[in-house]
């Protein structure tokens, strides 16, 4: 394009640090210079925008205290002076070619543009770039009962309230947190379902959340968690782990190095750290510092630790477990004696210190029917309800009474009850 080929014309009147700019379409605009900026630069920048928008060269006619000027500005930001006139009225010289060159350099440096023969650009800003990746759909709810039968026939039915609740609970127990979380299963009375509760909660969290869960038999007096769970490749206990704990905390140790000291549950996917039920309590006691060291190891390899506690509420490791737990789970059979023991424990914790009181107030109580007697279980649950955060009932299931504790052997209703209980315990983690 020659210097005399003009397709559009714009005007500007400059006064101090402000200017009136008239676009090629005849629309007036007020322009002001930013702090420290020459108003001439602002005017030329605006004219350059007009040239870019239209894709043609703009003729800019300016007047003001620095004289009258005629400039050609093309879409690349190139400024070509055509006529330089002295402003005799103002008594000031017109802008020189050097002034124009300085401004032209500023415009081109700050506003690069494609070559003149590039395709014409649209007059308006393009819409935001679309994404071709669809968000992952929410997992579908598993159908049960007659819903499953209809789904198998290709008939879509809205999930039942029970199915929606089960899906919600499964989502809660499958969460992963930034850091290890600890749950303590506690009741000062023996034979109230602590080991069973520990194993079932561990199974739920591991099966739904993908493993990395440790069930820890924190018991000075013949803990039986090892008796009711599978043995791994090595016949090891907590006493074997303790001398190697510091080594396992060193750099370069792999995830699989903990395997020698724990017992993996094949179908339920969690690991067990056993005590030795064949030793007397005097041979199994550990110091508070040892407990902290073992917990540091557990936190390195697992996202969740569930303590199966002993019955000695005065033991140092028992008290330290309370201090290092995020959530308390209080198991009770549907019997007056085990419920009373659980209630007394809650009272004692409320009187111990502020943190223990908070744990007691936010505890989850799980009432298990040792016999098919739902009326008594509901009466006990109602008694705990005003004093803790949540209460859940586990229905009678012969698979829980004795022998190996495996989640898959339970009745469907029992499995759902354990998932709901685990969700309540994980709700505030």
GUMI-385212 format. One record per residue (C-alpha): residue number from 1; z, y, x. Coordinates in nm, 4 decimals, decimal comma. Layout:
REM residues N
+------+----------+----------+----------+
! nuro !       pz !       py !       px !
+------+----------+----------+----------+
!  NUM !        Z !        Y !        X !
...
+------+----------+----------+----------+
***
This chain:
REM residues 429
+------+----------+----------+----------+
! nuro !       pz !       py !       px !
+------+----------+----------+----------+
!    1 !   0,0000 !   0,0000 !   0,0000 !
!    2 !  -0,0916 !   0,3455 !   0,1394 !
!    3 !   0,1591 !   0,6262 !   0,1635 !
!    4 !  -0,0144 !   0,8185 !  -0,1173 !
!    5 !  -0,0248 !   0,5338 !  -0,3690 !
!    6 !   0,2566 !   0,6110 !  -0,6152 !
!    7 !   0,3335 !   0,4066 !  -0,9246 !
!    8 !   0,6629 !   0,5606 !  -1,0457 !
!    9 !   0,8622 !   0,8802 !  -0,9976 !
!   10 !   1,2363 !   0,9562 !  -0,9993 !
!   11 !   1,4273 !   1,2810 !  -0,9506 !
!   12 !   1,7613 !   1,3818 !  -0,8020 !
!   13 !   1,9520 !   1,7096 !  -0,7920 !
!   14 !   2,2227 !   1,7165 !  -0,5267 !
!   15 !   2,5318 !   1,9400 !  -0,5327 !
!   16 !   2,8040 !   1,8766 !  -0,2746 !
!   17 !   2,9211 !   1,5178 !  -0,3078 !
!   18 !   2,7624 !   1,4581 !  -0,6489 !
!   19 !   2,4100 !   1,4270 !  -0,7812 !
!   20 !   2,2171 !   1,3872 !  -1,1035 !
!   21 !   1,9642 !   1,1087 !  -1,0783 !
!   22 !   1,6798 !   1,0712 !  -1,3298 !
!   23 !   1,5385 !   0,7200 !  -1,3391 !
!   24 !   1,1698 !   0,6349 !  -1,3617 !
!   25 !   1,2259 !   0,5825 !  -1,7309 !
!   26 !   1,3605 !   0,9354 !  -1,7734 !
!   27 !   1,7280 !   0,8437 !  -1,8136 !
!   28 !   1,9739 !   1,0803 !  -1,6336 !
!   29 !   2,2675 !   0,9332 !  -1,4398 !
!   30 !   2,5614 !   1,0941 !  -1,2628 !
!   31 !   2,6085 !   0,9766 !  -0,9039 !
!   32 !   2,9061 !   1,0380 !  -0,6760 !
!   33 !   2,9522 !   0,9457 !  -0,3128 !
!   34 !   3,2283 !   0,7151 !  -0,2047 !
!   35 !   3,4872 !   0,8494 !   0,0365 !
!   36 !   3,3265 !   0,9196 !   0,3740 !
!   37 !   2,9739 !   0,8487 !   0,2459 !
!   38 !   2,6819 !   1,0971 !   0,2388 !
!   39 !   2,5590 !   1,1648 !  -0,1154 !
!   40 !   2,2042 !   1,1395 !   0,0206 !
!   41 !   2,2673 !   0,7760 !   0,1010 !
!   42 !   2,3877 !   0,7155 !  -0,2553 !
!   43 !   2,0743 !   0,8789 !  -0,4020 !
!   44 !   1,8354 !   0,6845 !  -0,1792 !
!   45 !   2,0227 !   0,3633 !  -0,2513 !
!   46 !   1,9823 !   0,4256 !  -0,6253 !
!   47 !   1,6106 !   0,4974 !  -0,5820 !
!   48 !   1,5785 !   0,1765 !  -0,3792 !
!   49 !   1,7363 !  -0,0141 !  -0,6683 !
!   50 !   1,4713 !   0,1330 !  -0,8993 !
!   51 !   1,1947 !   0,0247 !  -0,6624 !
!   52 !   1,3365 !  -0,3270 !  -0,6454 !
!   53 !   1,3803 !  -0,3504 !  -1,0191 !
!   54 !   1,0239 !  -0,2421 !  -1,0901 !
!   55 !   0,8710 !  -0,4121 !  -0,7872 !
!   56 !   0,6709 !  -0,0986 !  -0,7046 !
!   57 !   0,7043 !   0,2039 !  -0,4767 !
!   58 !   0,9074 !   0,4914 !  -0,6210 !
!   59 !   0,8339 !   0,8571 !  -0,5482 !
!   60 !   1,1670 !   1,0398 !  -0,5224 !
!   61 !   1,1757 !   1,4202 !  -0,5631 !
!   62 !   1,5076 !   1,5721 !  -0,4578 !
!   63 !   1,6444 !   1,9261 !  -0,4628 !
!   64 !   1,9765 !   2,0778 !  -0,3661 !
!   65 !   2,1739 !   2,2535 !  -0,0971 !
!   66 !   1,9825 !   2,0748 !   0,1800 !
!   67 !   1,6401 !   2,1696 !   0,0449 !
!   68 !   1,3634 !   2,0002 !  -0,1549 !
!   69 !   1,2215 !   1,6675 !  -0,0463 !
!   70 !   0,9507 !   1,4255 !  -0,1477 !
!   71 !   1,0070 !   1,0639 !  -0,0409 !
!   72 !   0,8361 !   0,7345 !  -0,0986 !
!   73 !   1,0709 !   0,4354 !  -0,1284 !
!   74 !   0,9266 !   0,0853 !  -0,1541 !
!   75 !   1,1015 !  -0,2353 !  -0,2698 !
!   76 !   1,1819 !  -0,3300 !   0,0890 !
!   77 !   1,3959 !  -0,0169 !   0,1287 !
!   78 !   1,1464 !   0,1630 !   0,3543 !
!   79 !   1,1726 !   0,5439 !   0,3170 !
!   80 !   0,8640 !   0,7542 !   0,3963 !
!   81 !   0,8913 !   1,1382 !   0,3859 !
!   82 !   0,5809 !   1,3087 !   0,2471 !
!   83 !   0,6701 !   1,6761 !   0,2458 !
!   84 !   0,9596 !   1,8627 !   0,4104 !
!   85 !   1,0385 !   2,2037 !   0,2593 !
!   86 !   1,2856 !   2,4684 !   0,3812 !
!   87 !   1,5288 !   2,5831 !   0,1135 !
!   88 !   1,5078 !   2,9631 !   0,1649 !
!   89 !   1,7318 !   3,0311 !  -0,1327 !
!   90 !   2,0207 !   2,8390 !   0,0093 !
!   91 !   1,9407 !   2,9578 !   0,3591 !
!   92 !   1,9833 !   2,6080 !   0,4947 !
!   93 !   1,7232 !   2,3931 !   0,6686 !
!   94 !   1,5698 !   2,1016 !   0,4884 !
!   95 !   1,6613 !   1,7531 !   0,5951 !
!   96 !   1,4790 !   1,6561 !   0,9108 !
!   97 !   1,2759 !   1,3437 !   0,9733 !
!   98 !   1,5647 !   1,2218 !   1,1860 !
!   99 !   1,8019 !   1,2618 !   0,8874 !
!  100 !   1,5659 !   1,0603 !   0,6720 !
!  101 !   1,5397 !   0,7938 !   0,9435 !
!  102 !   1,9206 !   0,7694 !   0,9630 !
!  103 !   1,9536 !   0,7222 !   0,5881 !
!  104 !   1,6607 !   0,4799 !   0,5830 !
!  105 !   1,8331 !   0,2709 !   0,8497 !
!  106 !   2,1572 !   0,2627 !   0,6515 !
!  107 !   1,9785 !   0,1515 !   0,3364 !
!  108 !   1,7849 !  -0,1255 !   0,5074 !
!  109 !   2,0896 !  -0,2499 !   0,6943 !
!  110 !   2,3079 !  -0,2665 !   0,3853 !
!  111 !   2,0462 !  -0,3765 !   0,1355 !
!  112 !   1,8013 !  -0,6308 !   0,2855 !
!  113 !   1,5052 !  -0,7214 !   0,0652 !
!  114 !   1,2133 !  -0,9622 !   0,0842 !
!  115 !   0,8763 !  -0,8518 !   0,2135 !
!  116 !   0,6514 !  -0,6390 !  -0,0083 !
!  117 !   0,4253 !  -0,9311 !  -0,0892 !
!  118 !   0,7144 !  -1,1487 !  -0,2131 !
!  119 !   0,7097 !  -1,2550 !  -0,5794 !
!  120 !   0,8272 !  -0,9872 !  -0,8197 !
!  121 !   1,1981 !  -1,0159 !  -0,8977 !
!  122 !   1,3309 !  -1,0162 !  -1,2548 !
!  123 !   1,4557 !  -0,6854 !  -1,3950 !
!  124 !   1,7979 !  -0,8256 !  -1,4824 !
!  125 !   2,0483 !  -1,0456 !  -1,3005 !
!  126 !   1,9728 !  -1,4176 !  -1,3436 !
!  127 !   2,2211 !  -1,6225 !  -1,5449 !
!  128 !   2,4846 !  -1,8281 !  -1,3584 !
!  129 !   2,3483 !  -2,1375 !  -1,1864 !
!  130 !   2,3762 !  -2,4387 !  -1,4152 !
!  131 !   2,5557 !  -2,7527 !  -1,3044 !
!  132 !   2,3923 !  -3,0880 !  -1,3524 !
!  133 !   2,7174 !  -3,2840 !  -1,3190 !
!  134 !   2,8949 !  -3,3656 !  -1,6412 !
!  135 !   3,2772 !  -3,3743 !  -1,6358 !
!  136 !   3,4282 !  -3,7212 !  -1,6341 !
!  137 !   3,5004 !  -3,8287 !  -1,9921 !
!  138 !   3,8548 !  -3,9066 !  -2,0931 !
!  139 !   3,9266 !  -4,2788 !  -2,0778 !
!  140 !   3,8789 !  -4,4508 !  -2,4103 !
!  141 !   4,1858 !  -4,5859 !  -2,5830 !
!  142 !   4,2147 !  -4,9648 !  -2,5751 !
!  143 !   4,1867 !  -5,1055 !  -2,9238 !
!  144 !   4,4378 !  -5,3593 !  -3,0499 !
!  145 !   4,4732 !  -5,5810 !  -3,3556 !
!  146 !   4,2144 !  -5,5345 !  -3,6259 !
!  147 !   4,0882 !  -5,2210 !  -3,4493 !
!  148 !   3,9733 !  -5,4472 !  -3,1662 !
!  149 !   3,8028 !  -5,6816 !  -3,4126 !
!  150 !   3,6115 !  -5,3946 !  -3,5726 !
!  151 !   3,5215 !  -5,2508 !  -3,2322 !
!  152 !   3,3791 !  -5,5894 !  -3,1372 !
!  153 !   3,1543 !  -5,5651 !  -3,4449 !
!  154 !   3,0306 !  -5,2224 !  -3,3357 !
!  155 !   3,2355 !  -5,0330 !  -3,5962 !
!  156 !   3,4093 !  -4,7255 !  -3,4583 !
!  157 !   3,7579 !  -4,6666 !  -3,5960 !
!  158 !   3,9920 !  -4,3803 !  -3,5093 !
!  159 !   4,2742 !  -4,5048 !  -3,2830 !
!  160 !   4,5985 !  -4,5732 !  -3,4615 !
!  161 !   4,9118 !  -4,3696 !  -3,3941 !
!  162 !   5,0538 !  -4,6622 !  -3,1956 !
!  163 !   4,7392 !  -4,6831 !  -2,9808 !
!  164 !   4,7473 !  -4,3105 !  -2,9131 !
!  165 !   5,1129 !  -4,3295 !  -2,8149 !
!  166 !   5,0469 !  -4,6239 !  -2,5843 !
!  167 !   4,7628 !  -4,4334 !  -2,4171 !
!  168 !   4,9878 !  -4,1310 !  -2,3660 !
!  169 !   5,2619 !  -4,3443 !  -2,2126 !
!  170 !   5,0133 !  -4,5172 !  -1,9827 !
!  171 !   4,8862 !  -4,1796 !  -1,8615 !
!  172 !   5,2409 !  -4,0645 !  -1,7815 !
!  173 !   5,3397 !  -4,3756 !  -1,5853 !
!  174 !   5,0144 !  -4,3724 !  -1,3863 !
!  175 !   5,0830 !  -4,0276 !  -1,2378 !
!  176 !   5,1005 !  -3,9739 !  -0,8633 !
!  177 !   5,3254 !  -3,7014 !  -0,7277 !
!  178 !   5,3220 !  -3,4913 !  -0,4126 !
!  179 !   5,5970 !  -3,6813 !  -0,2368 !
!  180 !   5,8049 !  -3,9893 !  -0,3039 !
!  181 !   6,0092 !  -4,0117 !  -0,6268 !
!  182 !   6,3293 !  -4,2153 !  -0,6622 !
!  183 !   6,4862 !  -4,3771 !  -0,9697 !
!  184 !   6,8306 !  -4,5356 !  -0,9745 !
!  185 !   6,9073 !  -4,8130 !  -1,2238 !
!  186 !   7,2855 !  -4,7966 !  -1,2648 !
!  187 !   7,5663 !  -4,9471 !  -1,4717 !
!  188 !   7,9046 !  -5,0434 !  -1,3283 !
!  189 !   7,9163 !  -5,3723 !  -1,5201 !
!  190 !   7,7419 !  -5,6853 !  -1,3975 !
!  191 !   7,5025 !  -5,8821 !  -1,6138 !
!  192 !   7,3777 !  -5,5856 !  -1,8173 !
!  193 !   7,0098 !  -5,6040 !  -1,7111 !
!  194 !   6,9927 !  -5,3837 !  -1,4004 !
!  195 !   6,7749 !  -5,6268 !  -1,2033 !
!  196 !   6,5530 !  -5,6943 !  -1,5032 !
!  197 !   6,5128 !  -5,3208 !  -1,5686 !
!  198 !   6,4342 !  -5,2471 !  -1,2046 !
!  199 !   6,1668 !  -5,5168 !  -1,1903 !
!  200 !   6,0036 !  -5,4233 !  -1,5209 !
!  201 !   5,9902 !  -5,0506 !  -1,4418 !
!  202 !   5,8449 !  -5,1245 !  -1,0985 !
!  203 !   5,5818 !  -5,3481 !  -1,2577 !
!  204 !   5,4815 !  -5,0803 !  -1,5094 !
!  205 !   5,4466 !  -4,8036 !  -1,2499 !
!  206 !   5,2605 !  -5,0255 !  -1,0047 !
!  207 !   5,0245 !  -5,1866 !  -1,2570 !
!  208 !   4,9363 !  -4,8597 !  -1,4282 !
!  209 !   4,9427 !  -4,6338 !  -1,1221 !
!  210 !   4,7922 !  -4,8598 !  -0,8584 !
!  211 !   5,0754 !  -4,9960 !  -0,6467 !
!  212 !   5,2783 !  -4,8221 !  -0,3724 !
!  213 !   5,6020 !  -4,8871 !  -0,5611 !
!  214 !   5,9145 !  -5,0348 !  -0,3989 !
!  215 !   6,1994 !  -5,2096 !  -0,5808 !
!  216 !   6,5026 !  -5,1807 !  -0,3505 !
!  217 !   6,8037 !  -5,4104 !  -0,3937 !
!  218 !   7,0724 !  -5,1555 !  -0,2993 !
!  219 !   7,3604 !  -5,3957 !  -0,3466 !
!  220 !   7,6566 !  -5,4877 !  -0,1273 !
!  221 !   7,7589 !  -5,7804 !  -0,3454 !
!  222 !   7,5016 !  -6,0589 !  -0,3789 !
!  223 !   7,2063 !  -5,8735 !  -0,5235 !
!  224 !   6,9791 !  -6,1094 !  -0,7139 !
!  225 !   6,6548 !  -5,9109 !  -0,7243 !
!  226 !   6,5147 !  -6,1484 !  -0,4609 !
!  227 !   6,6016 !  -6,4503 !  -0,6750 !
!  228 !   6,3992 !  -6,3290 !  -0,9736 !
!  229 !   6,0928 !  -6,2018 !  -0,7863 !
!  230 !   5,8301 !  -6,3604 !  -0,5629 !
!  231 !   5,8903 !  -6,4134 !  -0,1928 !
!  232 !   5,6303 !  -6,2750 !   0,0458 !
!  233 !   5,5026 !  -6,4207 !   0,3710 !
!  234 !   5,8285 !  -6,3576 !   0,5582 !
!  235 !   6,1869 !  -6,4448 !   0,4708 !
!  236 !   6,3163 !  -6,0978 !   0,5520 !
!  237 !   6,5762 !  -5,8678 !   0,4011 !
!  238 !   6,7069 !  -5,5164 !   0,4396 !
!  239 !   6,9111 !  -5,6336 !   0,7408 !
!  240 !   6,5871 !  -5,7210 !   0,9206 !
!  241 !   6,4289 !  -5,3859 !   0,8403 !
!  242 !   6,7163 !  -5,1681 !   0,9552 !
!  243 !   6,6825 !  -5,2322 !   1,3349 !
!  244 !   6,3084 !  -5,1556 !   1,3156 !
!  245 !   6,3352 !  -4,8493 !   1,0917 !
!  246 !   6,2951 !  -4,5883 !   1,3651 !
!  247 !   5,9924 !  -4,7664 !   1,5039 !
!  248 !   5,8290 !  -4,7591 !   1,1614 !
!  249 !   5,8743 !  -4,3824 !   1,1509 !
!  250 !   5,6871 !  -4,3277 !   1,4762 !
!  251 !   5,3301 !  -4,2104 !   1,4980 !
!  252 !   5,0572 !  -4,4714 !   1,5091 !
!  253 !   5,2313 !  -4,7082 !   1,2673 !
!  254 !   4,9985 !  -4,8379 !   0,9957 !
!  255 !   5,0611 !  -4,8910 !   0,6263 !
!  256 !   5,0481 !  -5,2695 !   0,6687 !
!  257 !   5,3348 !  -5,2667 !   0,9203 !
!  258 !   5,5910 !  -5,2549 !   0,6405 !
!  259 !   5,4608 !  -5,5857 !   0,5023 !
!  260 !   5,6801 !  -5,7958 !   0,7323 !
!  261 !   5,9959 !  -5,6580 !   0,5703 !
!  262 !   5,9100 !  -5,6503 !   0,1995 !
!  263 !   5,7956 !  -5,9061 !  -0,0576 !
!  264 !   5,4788 !  -5,8302 !  -0,2491 !
!  265 !   5,4501 !  -5,9210 !  -0,6174 !
!  266 !   5,0945 !  -6,0466 !  -0,6549 !
!  267 !   5,0237 !  -5,9783 !  -1,0224 !
!  268 !   5,2672 !  -5,6910 !  -1,0764 !
!  269 !   5,1608 !  -5,5127 !  -0,7540 !
!  270 !   5,4958 !  -5,3739 !  -0,6384 !
!  271 !   5,7023 !  -5,4677 !  -0,3328 !
!  272 !   6,0650 !  -5,5807 !  -0,3128 !
!  273 !   6,3131 !  -5,4892 !  -0,0404 !
!  274 !   6,5690 !  -5,7670 !  -0,0670 !
!  275 !   6,9360 !  -5,7872 !   0,0108 !
!  276 !   7,0750 !  -6,1246 !   0,1152 !
!  277 !   7,2680 !  -6,2845 !  -0,1737 !
!  278 !   7,3972 !  -6,5545 !   0,0592 !
!  279 !   7,6070 !  -6,3111 !   0,2633 !
!  280 !   7,9494 !  -6,1719 !   0,1785 !
!  281 !   7,9750 !  -5,8030 !   0,0964 !
!  282 !   8,1447 !  -5,7368 !   0,4304 !
!  283 !   7,8260 !  -5,8518 !   0,6077 !
!  284 !   7,5922 !  -5,6365 !   0,3962 !
!  285 !   7,7557 !  -5,2960 !   0,3976 !
!  286 !   7,5518 !  -5,0207 !   0,5580 !
!  287 !   7,6482 !  -4,6703 !   0,6602 !
!  288 !   7,5269 !  -4,3595 !   0,4795 !
!  289 !   7,3174 !  -4,2670 !   0,7832 !
!  290 !   7,1545 !  -4,6112 !   0,7687 !
!  291 !   7,0771 !  -4,5616 !   0,4008 !
!  292 !   6,9098 !  -4,2283 !   0,4785 !
!  293 !   6,7071 !  -4,3887 !   0,7572 !
!  294 !   6,5871 !  -4,6685 !   0,5304 !
!  295 !   6,4982 !  -4,4189 !   0,2586 !
!  296 !   6,2912 !  -4,2204 !   0,5103 !
!  297 !   6,0968 !  -4,5383 !   0,5858 !
!  298 !   6,0504 !  -4,6124 !   0,2158 !
!  299 !   5,9287 !  -4,2590 !   0,1480 !
!  300 !   5,6706 !  -4,2938 !   0,4240 !
!  301 !   5,5115 !  -4,6049 !   0,2758 !
!  302 !   5,5713 !  -4,5689 !  -0,1005 !
!  303 !   5,5164 !  -4,3086 !  -0,3700 !
!  304 !   5,8067 !  -4,4388 !  -0,5790 !
!  305 !   6,1331 !  -4,6195 !  -0,5016 !
!  306 !   6,3434 !  -4,7838 !  -0,7735 !
!  307 !   6,6987 !  -4,8799 !  -0,6797 !
!  308 !   6,8587 !  -5,1898 !  -0,8276 !
!  309 !   7,2202 !  -5,0863 !  -0,7750 !
!  310 !   7,5334 !  -5,2917 !  -0,7308 !
!  311 !   7,8515 !  -5,2755 !  -0,9355 !
!  312 !   8,0747 !  -5,0990 !  -0,6818 !
!  313 !   8,0500 !  -4,7342 !  -0,7838 !
!  314 !   8,2778 !  -4,6311 !  -0,4940 !
!  315 !   8,0555 !  -4,7781 !  -0,2196 !
!  316 !   7,9063 !  -4,5244 !   0,0192 !
!  317 !   7,5509 !  -4,6487 !  -0,0269 !
!  318 !   7,5923 !  -4,6387 !  -0,4071 !
!  319 !   7,7082 !  -4,2765 !  -0,4029 !
!  320 !   7,4380 !  -4,1831 !  -0,1546 !
!  321 !   7,1797 !  -4,3427 !  -0,3839 !
!  322 !   7,2950 !  -4,1117 !  -0,6641 !
!  323 !   7,2649 !  -3,8105 !  -0,4339 !
!  324 !   6,9086 !  -3,9025 !  -0,3351 !
!  325 !   6,7745 !  -4,0005 !  -0,6797 !
!  326 !   6,5484 !  -3,7888 !  -0,8986 !
!  327 !   6,6179 !  -3,9820 !  -1,2202 !
!  328 !   6,8851 !  -4,2160 !  -1,3564 !
!  329 !   6,8065 !  -4,5111 !  -1,5803 !
!  330 !   7,1090 !  -4,6651 !  -1,7530 !
!  331 !   7,0502 !  -5,0217 !  -1,8772 !
!  332 !   7,2702 !  -5,1816 !  -2,1387 !
!  333 !   7,2543 !  -5,5002 !  -2,3357 !
!  334 !   7,2982 !  -5,4710 !  -2,7102 !
!  335 !   7,6684 !  -5,5550 !  -2,6743 !
!  336 !   7,9720 !  -5,3253 !  -2,7076 !
!  337 !   8,1054 !  -5,4087 !  -2,3588 !
!  338 !   7,7912 !  -5,3209 !  -2,1624 !
!  339 !   7,7362 !  -5,0076 !  -2,3734 !
!  340 !   8,0946 !  -4,8935 !  -2,3098 !
!  341 !   8,0496 !  -4,9454 !  -1,9359 !
!  342 !   7,7339 !  -4,7315 !  -1,9440 !
!  343 !   7,9140 !  -4,4597 !  -2,1371 !
!  344 !   8,2062 !  -4,4530 !  -1,8921 !
!  345 !   7,9627 !  -4,4220 !  -1,6012 !
!  346 !   7,7949 !  -4,1213 !  -1,7610 !
!  347 !   8,1352 !  -3,9561 !  -1,8095 !
!  348 !   8,2282 !  -4,0202 !  -1,4457 !
!  349 !   7,9045 !  -3,8718 !  -1,3181 !
!  350 !   7,9495 !  -3,5603 !  -1,5301 !
!  351 !   8,2858 !  -3,5084 !  -1,3641 !
!  352 !   8,1674 !  -3,5786 !  -1,0082 !
!  353 !   7,9641 !  -3,2677 !  -0,9269 !
!  354 !   7,7004 !  -3,0392 !  -1,0755 !
!  355 !   7,3994 !  -3,2400 !  -0,9611 !
!  356 !   7,5421 !  -3,5720 !  -1,0803 !
!  357 !   7,6191 !  -3,4116 !  -1,4155 !
!  358 !   7,2572 !  -3,2968 !  -1,4448 !
!  359 !   7,1388 !  -3,6492 !  -1,3674 !
!  360 !   7,3689 !  -3,7887 !  -1,6359 !
!  361 !   7,2535 !  -3,5372 !  -1,8952 !
!  362 !   6,8876 !  -3,6205 !  -1,8242 !
!  363 !   6,9379 !  -3,9943 !  -1,7970 !
!  364 !   6,7269 !  -4,2472 !  -1,9859 !
!  365 !   6,9220 !  -4,5271 !  -2,1537 !
!  366 !   6,7471 !  -4,8605 !  -2,2113 !
!  367 !   6,9107 !  -5,0973 !  -2,4595 !
!  368 !   6,7835 !  -5,4550 !  -2,4329 !
!  369 !   6,8306 !  -5,7106 !  -2,7064 !
!  370 !   6,9685 !  -6,0173 !  -2,5338 !
!  371 !   6,9550 !  -6,1886 !  -2,8716 !
!  372 !   6,7402 !  -6,1149 !  -3,1771 !
!  373 !   6,9894 !  -5,8632 !  -3,3224 !
!  374 !   6,8077 !  -5,5333 !  -3,3799 !
!  375 !   7,0792 !  -5,3790 !  -3,5980 !
!  376 !   7,3370 !  -5,3703 !  -3,3162 !
!  377 !   7,0783 !  -5,2440 !  -3,0657 !
!  378 !   6,9875 !  -4,9538 !  -3,2930 !
!  379 !   7,3526 !  -4,8682 !  -3,3523 !
!  380 !   7,4171 !  -4,8518 !  -2,9768 !
!  381 !   7,1004 !  -4,6472 !  -2,9218 !
!  382 !   7,2074 !  -4,4004 !  -3,1899 !
!  383 !   7,5432 !  -4,3623 !  -3,0161 !
!  384 !   7,3802 !  -4,2634 !  -2,6857 !
!  385 !   7,1110 !  -4,0405 !  -2,8358 !
!  386 !   7,3048 !  -3,7076 !  -2,8410 !
!  387 !   7,4316 !  -3,7492 !  -2,4832 !
!  388 !   7,1205 !  -3,8269 !  -2,2752 !
!  389 !   6,7564 !  -3,7211 !  -2,2606 !
!  390 !   6,6053 !  -4,0376 !  -2,4088 !
!  391 !   6,7018 !  -4,3804 !  -2,5410 !
!  392 !   6,4666 !  -4,6786 !  -2,5724 !
!  393 !   6,5134 !  -5,0265 !  -2,7149 !
!  394 !   6,3580 !  -5,3390 !  -2,5612 !
!  395 !   6,3100 !  -5,6117 !  -2,8226 !
!  396 !   6,4325 !  -5,9648 !  -2,7645 !
!  397 !   6,1960 !  -6,1621 !  -2,5457 !
!  398 !   6,2796 !  -6,5078 !  -2,4052 !
!  399 !   6,0750 !  -6,4320 !  -2,0898 !
!  400 !   6,3435 !  -6,1803 !  -1,9863 !
!  401 !   6,6454 !  -6,4078 !  -2,0182 !
!  402 !   6,6101 !  -6,6060 !  -1,6960 !
!  403 !   6,3656 !  -6,7191 !  -1,4306 !
!  404 !   6,0937 !  -6,5119 !  -1,2594 !
!  405 !   6,0426 !  -6,1591 !  -1,3915 !
!  406 !   5,6716 !  -6,1107 !  -1,4536 !
!  407 !   5,5347 !  -5,8394 !  -1,6791 !
!  408 !   5,2375 !  -6,0443 !  -1,7936 !
!  409 !   5,4569 !  -6,3143 !  -1,9482 !
!  410 !   5,6109 !  -6,0737 !  -2,2002 !
!  411 !   5,5115 !  -6,0403 !  -2,5609 !
!  412 !   5,2806 !  -5,7434 !  -2,6404 !
!  413 !   5,5556 !  -5,5554 !  -2,8241 !
!  414 !   5,7921 !  -5,5997 !  -2,5303 !
!  415 !   5,5312 !  -5,4772 !  -2,2837 !
!  416 !   5,4688 !  -5,1666 !  -2,4932 !
!  417 !   5,8428 !  -5,0992 !  -2,5110 !
!  418 !   5,8738 !  -5,1154 !  -2,1303 !
!  419 !   5,5764 !  -4,8814 !  -2,0868 !
!  420 !   5,7368 !  -4,6340 !  -2,3281 !
!  421 !   6,0681 !  -4,6589 !  -2,1397 !
!  422 !   5,8977 !  -4,6056 !  -1,8050 !
!  423 !   5,7127 !  -4,3043 !  -1,9443 !
!  424 !   6,0406 !  -4,1497 !  -2,0589 !
!  425 !   6,1876 !  -4,1971 !  -1,7100 !
!  426 !   5,8793 !  -4,0461 !  -1,5425 !
!  427 !   5,8376 !  -3,7549 !  -1,7843 !
!  428 !   6,0335 !  -3,5056 !  -1,5723 !
!  429 !   5,9544 !  -3,6355 !  -1,2219 !
+------+----------+----------+----------+
***
